Amino acid sequence: MEECKISNLYDLDQTIAKELLLKYTYPWEVLAHIEEFILELGEKLPKEEYNKVGENVWIHKTATVYESAYIKGPAIICKNAEVRHCAFIRGKAIVGENAVVGNSTELKNVILFNNVQVPHYNYVGDSILGYKSHMGAGSITSNVKSDKKLVVIKGKEKQIETGIKKIGAMLGDNVEVGCGSVLNPGTIVGRNTNIYPLSSVRGVVPENSIYKSKSEIVNKM
């Protein structure tokens, strides 16, 4: 499915993880390798720009991290990023340049591209969020199916068996997710798409569209 490929979802110049993403075709293939990549890259980061804090946590000197935030390694917090009050980063996380991780937001095994915002009560796990994507207050990625079966990526005419139990959401560049929405396991949202508030989303949502409901997805004018 072409719309699910990394090359069609993301501008790889907008992430410190470009080298990792270039190795794979689909974004969920990257998830198992985030930890190893961070550990390798972290040791190469310029010491004049990054502080190494605790065990395998690298924080850019221009980043703002509130005292009440908790960051478990391995993790990289990039230039001018902001990690706000009571944010909980559970490890295996890359927070891109100018990104915002907000109040009580939880991250686990994720890549946030530059300028991503997850600013209010969000859960983002086993997911990759593209450049300038934004998750409204209370919106979350659900990363495990209720029946605990392996995640299947479901397109309109084709399905892909991933062989993976935990996959959250893959948001392309400039995706806007409305407040209170749930992105079900294996959701793929194409570039420049808007998700209405309080939506329950699953499967593949085309780029340049507006998701109003499962039965009403319209092209942007």
Buried (B, 14 or more C-beta within 10 A) or exposed (E): BEBBBBEEBBBBEBBBBEEBBEEBEBBBBBBEBBBEBBEEBBEEBEEEEBEBBEEBBBBBEBBBBEEEBEBBBBBBBBBBBBBBEBBBBBBBBBBBBBBBBBBBBBBBBBBBBBBBBBBBBBBBBBBBBBBBBBBBBBBBBBBBBEEEEBBBBBBEEEBBEBEBBBBBBBBBBBBBBBBBBBBBBBBBBBBBBBBBEEBEBBBBBBBBBBBEEEEEBEEEE
